């Protein structure tokens, strides 16, 4: 539905002369999981979590033949 889609807004970028130089349907960014201040800032400004990546370090099991 484009511009008629409920809840969607087209952001237009203009230069100093008012000429349209770009647009965006949505904005995304990456934040490190332990950066609680940044996460809180973005939540306050309307950003929602879209995906999450988790990581765990693993170590080789000790050799049971020793």
N, C-alpha and C positions, 0 to 999 in steps of 0.2 A: 504493500500500500504506500510505500515511500513516505512522503511528508504527512500523509493522512493517517499514519499508524499511531494509534493511541499510545501516549507515554514516550514517544520518540521525538527527539529534537535534533535538527541539523545545526551544527555549529559552523559558522562561517568566519574565516580569517580574512581580514582586510589589511592592506598596507596603509601608510600614512595619508594617501590620497583618497582612501575609501574604495579602492579597487579590490574586488574579491580575488584573493590569491590562493585560497584553499578551503577545504571543508572537511568535516569529520562527523560520523554518526555516533561514535563513542570513543572514549579515551581509556587507555589501559596503562598500567605501570607495574613494575616488579619491585617487591619489598622483601628484604631478608626477614625470615620468620622471627628472629629475636629482636627486631627493631620495633619495640612496642610503641614508642613515641610516634613513629611514622605511621604505623598501622592505625593508631587512634586518630591522628590527624586526617588520614584519608577517609576513615569511617565518618568522622564529623562532617566531611565535605561530600558525603553521598556515595562514596565508592563502596562496592560490595566485593566479597571474595568470590572469584569465579573459578579458580582452581588452586590446588595446593600440592606441593611436592614435599615428600618426607624422605629422610635419609637416615640410615643407621650404619655405623661402622661395625664390621664383623672381623673377628680374629680367627685364625686357623686353630682348630682343636688340637690339643697336645697329642703327640704320638703315643698310642696306647701300648705299643710294643717295647717301650723303654723300661 
